[in-house]
Amino acid sequence: MKYNFDEIVSRWGTESVKWDMCERGVLPMWVADMDFKAAPAIREALQKRLDHGIFGYELVPDDYFTVQDEWFSSRHGWSGLTRETVLPTTGVIAAYSAAIKAMTVPGDKVIVFTPCYNAFFPAIRNNKCVQLDCPLHYENGLWSIDWADFEAKASEARVLLFCNPHNPVGRVWTRSELERVGEICLRNNVFVVSDEIHCELTFPGHDYTPWATLPSEMVEASVTCYSPTKPFNIAGIQIANIYAADAEVFKKMDRAINDNECCDVNVFGVTALKAAYGASGEWLDELRAYLYENARTVYCFLEDELPQVVASPLEGTYLMWLDFSRLFQVKEGLSEALGEFLEHDCGLKLSVGTIYGPVGEGFMRLNIACPRSVLLEGLQRLVAGIRFLLKPHGCCHHGDGEGGHCCHHGEGEEHECCHGHGEGHGEGCCHGEGHGDGEHCCHHGDGEEHECCHHGDGEEHECGHHGSGSREMQAPEN
Ligand SMILES: Cc1ncc(COP(=O)(O)O)c(C=O)c1O
């Protein structure tokens, strides 16, 4: 490999949402960005732009469009990305929100396939539309569209807000699935807003099919929102595009991004996009291979250490969707309680399944876009934490005495609340040291579990109780 994805780059103290919203020592495997430096070509181009020293308003140059057209036509068979079909904007959320605005009137229904990316929900609400959930069908770890449900709901809806590849279940929809979705939408006059931000991150056997390569009548009744920010790890730079093949749709979208005041992009966004699509293909291919190995690492690790946790096959994205329902009885609050426990007692922050819709109960989302050693550390914390819960009397607690939810005590019983473990029970504990900085606690790196853990405060505690009251993190929408 030419690029070193094993390199650990500390992000603490860089105002990173993913890292700096967590307590020091907690391993953040939640927000969808990566712990890898961006491709060298991007960093060099940004440095050059920076060195110019003047950052005034900038035109979007022609090669901003040609570089995209070349990339998408050569990699994905999608051509026709020009100034007449592509509208630059500040982000994919801004893009699909403007599309909802353009294509609906207040009160219109917008379909989402749940569980789905959580920032879909406010975009629907903020445009005064009504969210219509079509829960995906789930069987044996596999996710698919419930066609009968979708067909029934399409007749009431105005827009489908679609995600390809799908965050969080990791599906890369096949061409025949997309055509079936498109056919149902056409028949019911449902406009498709396709969020394809994760499109470059697919794994062997699962090719990304751009919505824009479907039959023309389906493409004309759609827009595609896409960006290089996820695959090239430049999300903070905030640049994205809206593709509209139909001239009328293009005009409406142009109006909507002007109304929403998100039609101007920043100079670094333009520079980074050109360097990403223009000169970072090789880096991306190595990244995909690395992420694929990371996914395989998770499967193997879980199979060996925690076979009851089901990881859905990751066809695309770097977000793994983990099912805990074989370990714990699924009832309201389970995912949240697990999230609290893992974060505060095990030093591992995952995304709580229910933020992606009520069907996410019993699931957690794991971001695997980090060096493999960090991934393994996270997995060890997860395993140690779950094993602890499964011990008689092991449970997650909230450390605030209020006895939030649950958890399961490995004896088939459930309790309304949790107790702290700082009562001298010392029932074993979970989790890992903050990968080298030893800030948070207790895994001793030897694969064993110990009776106590250190909480970064210089004291040794009997167990994983932090007793510091409520530490609720407000999860940003990501
Ligand atoms: C499906 C999806 N769409 C959009 C976004 C955010 O896009 P942006 O940062 O360009 O607004 C994310 C981020 O995780 C995402 O997963």
The ligand as an SDF file (V2000), in Angstrom:
LIG
                    3D

 16 16  0  0  0  0  0  0  0  0999 V2000
  -26.6140   10.0280    4.1500 C   0  0  0  0  0  0  0  0  0  0  0  0
  -25.9600   11.3100    4.5490 C   0  0  0  0  0  0  0  0  0  0  0  0
  -26.3200   12.4590    3.9590 N   0  0  0  0  0  0  0  0  0  0  0  0
  -25.7540   13.6470    4.2890 C   0  0  0  0  0  0  0  0  0  0  0  0
  -24.7820   13.7120    5.2610 C   0  0  0  0  0  0  0  0  0  0  0  0
  -24.2000   15.0450    5.6410 C   0  0  0  0  0  0  0  0  0  0  0  0
  -23.8560   15.7390    4.5090 O   0  0  0  0  0  0  0  0  0  0  0  0
  -23.2310   17.2050    4.5820 P   0  0  0  0  0  0  0  0  0  0  0  0
  -22.2390   17.2100    5.6630 O   0  0  0  0  0  0  0  0  0  0  0  0
  -22.6360   17.3980    3.2000 O   0  0  0  0  0  0  0  0  0  0  0  0
  -24.3730   18.1420    4.8040 O   0  0  0  0  0  0  0  0  0  0  0  0
  -24.3790   12.5290    5.9070 C   0  0  0  0  0  0  0  0  0  0  0  0
  -23.3900   12.5820    6.9800 C   0  0  0  0  0  0  0  0  0  0  0  0
  -23.1670   11.6450    7.6780 O   0  0  0  0  0  0  0  0  0  0  0  0
  -24.9710   11.3110    5.5300 C   0  0  0  0  0  0  0  0  0  0  0  0
  -24.6160   10.1540    6.1140 O   0  0  0  0  0  0  0  0  0  0  0  0
  1  2  1  0
  2  3  1  0
  2 15  2  0
  3  4  2  0
  4  5  1  0
  5  6  1  0
  5 12  2  0
  6  7  1  0
  7  8  1  0
  8  9  2  0
  8 10  1  0
  8 11  1  0
 12 13  1  0
 12 15  1  0
 13 14  2  0
 15 16  1  0
M  END
$$$$
